[in-house]
Amino acid sequence: MSRRRNGRIDPDAEDSVSDNSIDDFDDDDDEFSRPGRGGAKARKGLGSAKTIANSKNKGKGKAGGDSYAWEASYTRTWDAVQEDEGGSLELSVKDFIARSRRKRLLENPTAVRRTIIRHLILLIDLSRAMNDRDLRPSRFDLALEYSRAFIVEWFDQNPLGQIGIVGMRSGIGERIGEMSGNPQDLLRSIADRDKLLPEGEPSLQNALDMARGSMSHLPSHSSREIVIIFGALTTCDPDNIHDTVDACVKDKIRVSVVALAAEMKVCRDLCDKTGGSFSVAMNEGHFRDVLFELVPPPAQRASSAKTAAGLAAELMMMGFPTRLPDSSAPSFCVCHAIIKSDGFLCPRCQVKLCDVPTDCDVCGLMIVSSPHLARSYHHLFPVKAFKPV
């Protein structure tokens, strides 16, 4: 290739230009700073080329494993979800549930301060949304089935506690079962399916206010808890529900929600502010797991435990009743005002009671049996996990 020198063509010039000469142009800025035609354009083109080269190098560096700064504050939860060969997420869901079960089994059984005298209100959604069949046979039937099993298991592990049942339908809160320590009475209250058929919209605020009213008279040494089985995505409330949430926090009521549809922010805020747990059931088995996680008594909050630690130990007076055989003389019971032979005698006022544990309607003494008291202590001193051999 010939070059032009001083207006003339030099035929002796080299026909090829080495790559080193191009590199020299890149490194030598003086070559493009001289006045002449195309100098500014060449300088501008060189800057663009360098920019493109740098961007390519950055892209290669990110692909090599580096992460952007804005990715550090986010958890890429979608990376943990893997599809199977058919494109289904069922295996990932089963793996998540299995890992949750293993985590609960491997928890360190350390002794923590818990409340063994518990009072719980079970709120069941009875709105139209419970007719959906995404959970078999339906949300309504499955919720009733698991509620019965939950009551039986809850009283088996918490024999000194009491449960009440409230339904949510047609925009109001409906009392289904009174606060009682007898599981049979509660099971009879939700045994008739036809009386609990879903209708209308739920009102979370009205149901919470009714539950709060049922626990307003409880002593300070007992826990106040609300468990909500919620299947709708809306709530029809007469007033600001956040005022009710603040009232639950003030009354030290722990609220936990098991959602059957999706997460609602108001339910999440309700659980976070009151110290409860929030879960969304992914299938029938997961629904049962997250509901039965609420059976063991929760650990006391740090604030209340710290306050109680600074005070003297609070003693409770309990009475151990005398059991009457079936052959005893019939007499009235003070709890139901019916004539019956069997029952229990209050050790303080000698009136007849139907079941224990309960509070005497005459003198107010808490009536318990020694087996119930012994069974409640296993939460305070948990057994260490068994090691497979």
N, C-alpha and C positions, 0 to 999 in steps of 0.2 A: 504494500500500500504506500503510495507516494504522499509526501506532505508539502504544504505550501510554506515557503520560507521567503520573507521580504517581498511578497508579491509574485514570486516565481515558484514553480513546482520543482521540488528536489527529487529527481528520479532515484537517487541513491538511498533514500530513506527506507527504513525497515518496513516490510509489508505487514507485520503483525505487531500487535500491542500486547504486552504481557499483562498478566493479572496484577503483578506488583505495581505497575504504573497506576492502575485504578485504585489500588489500596493507598498508594501515596497521595492520590488526589483526595481521598477521604480524610486522611490524617493531616494534610497540609491545607490549612485554611487560607494561606496567603495566595495560593494559586487562583482562588475564586474571589479574592478581595481586590484584584487588579481591575482597573476600569476597562471595560470592553463590552462588546455585544454579547448578551446572554449570560453575563456574570451573575446578575441578581437571580435570574431564573434558575441557573445551575445551583446557586446557593439554596434557593427555596426547595428545589427538587431533592437536594441532598438531605435537607432537614426532614422532609416527608419520608424519604427512604429510611432514615435512622429511626423515625417514630414507628414505622411499620415493623421494622426489625425488632425493636424493643418490645412491642406488643406481642409479637410472635414468641419471643423468648419468655415473656411473662406467662403466656398461655401454656407453654411447655412446662414452666416451673409449677403451675397449679396442677397440671395433669400429673406431675411427678409426686404428688402427695401433699403439697402445701395447701392450706385452707385460707379463705378470705377472713378478714377481721370480723365482718358482720355475721359470719356463721358461728362464731364462738359462743354467742348468747342464745342459740337455739339448739334444741334437741331434734335431730332428724329421726322422728319416730317412724316415718314411712320406710326407713331402711330396714327396720326390724320385721316388717311384714313381707313374707315370701309367698308367692303363688305356687300351687302345685302344677302338675302337667296339664290339668284341665282348666287352669286359670282361677281356681277356687281359693278362698282364704280360710277354708275350714281347718286345715292343718295348723295354720298360724294361730287361730283362735284356740284350738285345743292345746297347743303348746303353751300359750300364755296362761290358760287356766291351770295346767299341770304345774307350771313354774310357781304360780301363786300358792298352790296347795303345798308344794315342797317348801316354800319359804315359811309358811305358817308352821309346818312340822319341825323345821329346823330353828325356830325362834328360841332364843335363850330363855329358859324358864326361871328368870330371876324373880325374887319376891318383891312385889310393889304394893303400894297402898291401894286397896280397892274397897268399894262399898258393897257389903254383903246384903244389906237390906235395900232392895231396889223397888222402885215404882215406875212402871212403864205404861205408856199409852200407845196402842197400835192403831195407826191411821191407815185405812184401806180406801183406795180410790175406787168409787163405784160409779164413775161417769161413763158416758158412751164410748170413750176411748178404750175401755176395758173389754169391749166386744171384739176387738181385733184378734185375728188368729195367727199372728206371727209367732206366738208361743202356743204350743199345742196343749190341750184342745182349744183354749182361748186364754187371754190374759186374766179374765175374771175367774174362770175355773181353776187355773193354776195358782192364782193368788190365794184363793180360799183354801186349796189343798195345802200349800206351803205354810199358810198362816196357822192351820190346825197343827201341823207338825212342829212349827216354831213354838207354839204355846206349850205343847207337851215337853219338848226339849228344854225350853226356858225354865219351866217349873222343876224339871228334873235336876238342873244345875243351880237353880236359885230358889230353893224351897221356902225361903223367908220373904220372897218378893210378892208383888201384886201386879196384875195387868188389867187394863181397861181397853175397850175397843170402840173406836169412833169411825164412822163411814163418811165419805165425801161424795155427795151427788145432789143434783138440782140446785147447785149454788149454796148449799147450807151444810153444816156439820150435823150428823145424825148419830146419837149415842146408841150403840148396838149392845155393848156389854158393860156393866158397871165395874168399877175397880174391885177386884176380888182376888183372893189367894187360892181359890179352888179352881183348878183347870177344867173340871167337868162343867161347871156353870158357864165358863167362857166358850167351851166347845159346843154346848147346846145353843148358845146365842148365835153362832154362825153356822149351825147345822142345816137350817132351812135355806136352801138356795133361792127359792122363789121370793122370799122376803128381801133379798139383797140384790135383785136384778139391777144392772146398771142403767142409769138414765141421766140426762142433763149434763151439765158441766160441773167440774169440781171447784170448790172454794177452799183454797189452802189457808187463807186467813181465818175464816170462820171455824175451820176444824182446829187450827192451832189455838184459837181463843177458847174453844170448848175444852181442849186438853189442858190448857193452863188453868182453867177454872177447876178442873177435877183434881189438880195437884197443889192448889193454893194452901190447903190446910196441913200439908205434910210437914213433919219435923225436919230440922236441919241435918240430922245425922243420916237421913235416907237420901238416895239418889233420885233425881227426876229426869226421866228419859222419854223421848218420843221417837218412834220408828214409823216412817212413812213409806208405804208402797204406792208409788205414783206412776200412773200409766199415761196421763194426758200430757200435752205440750202447752196447755194454757191453764190459767186459773182465774176464776171470776170472783173478784174480791170487792167488798163494799167500800173499802178505805185503803189507805196506804199500807201495804203489807210490811214495809220496812219498819214501821212503828211496832208491829207485832213481833218482828225479829228482835228489835231492841228490848222489848218486854221479856222475851224468852232469855235473852242474855242477862238481864237484870235479875230474873227469878232463878238463874243458874240451872236452866233446863237444857239438857244435851239433846240435840235433834239430829237424827240420821235418816238419810233418804236412800231408797233403792228404786231407781228409775227403770221403767220397762220400755221406754221409747227412746229418749235421747236426753242429753244434759241440758238443763235449764239454768240460767245464771242465777235466778232468784233462789233456786234450791241449793246451788253451790254456795252462794253467799250465806244462806241460812245455816248450812252445816259448818262452814268455816268459822263463822262468828260464834256459834254455840259450842264448838269443839267436837262435833259429831263427824260421821264419815259419810261420804257420798259415793255411790257406785251405780253403774249402768249395766243391767243384765244383758249379756250377749246371747244367751240361749237358756234353755230350761235348767240345765245342770249348774250353770254359772249363777242363775237367779237363786237357786237353793244355797249355793256356797256363800254368796255375799250376804244373804239374809241370816244364815246361821252363824256368821262371824260376829253378829251382834248378841249372841246368847251369853258368852262369858261376860262378867262384870267389867266395865272399862276402868282403867286406872284413873285415880283422882287427878285433877288438874294441878299444875304446879302452884298456882296462886292459892287455891283452897288448901292444898296440902301444907304449904308454907305457913298459912295462917293458923291451921290447926296445930302445927308443930310448936308454935309459940305459946299455945295455951295448954292447960292441964288436960289430961286424958278425959274424954267424955264417957261417962258410964251410963249404961242403959239398964233399965229394970225390965226383966222378963219373968213370966210365970210359966211353970210347967203344970199342965192341967192333969186331972184325974179322968181316965177313960171309963165311961159307963158301958156295961155290957148290954146286949139286946134283951136280957131278962129283967132289967131294972124297971121300976115303975114309970109309966109314961108321964111326961110333963112338957110344959111349953119351953121352946127355945127362944132366946131373946133376939136372935138374928133374923129368923123368918116367921116367928110367932105361930109355929105349928107344934102339934103334940107328937112326940116321938119318944122312944125308949132309949136308944143309944145316943151318944154324944160325949161332950167333954165338960167338966166342971171347972170354972174359973177358981184358982186358988185363993183369990182375994175376996170376991163377993159371992162365990158359990152359985152363980147362975149357970144355966146350961147353954152350951155353944155347939153348933153342928160340926164345924171343921176347924182344924188348925193347920197352919198358923193364921192368926187373925188378931184383931184388936177387940177387946171386950167392949160391948156397947154400953155397959153400965159403968164400969170403973175406968175404962180406957187402958187397962194393962195389956201389954203385948203378950199373947199366948202362943208359945212355941213348944215343940217336942224336942227332946235331946237328939234324936237321929237327924232331924232337920238342921239343927244347929251344927252338928258334926259334919254334915255334907256340905255346908256352906263354907267351911274352912279350907277346903281343898283348893280354892282359888287363891287363898292367901299364901299357901305353902305348896306351890306346884311341884309335881314329880318331874325329875329329870327325864329327858327323852331317852328312849331305849335304843341301844346300839345293836344293829343286826349282827348275828353270829353265823 
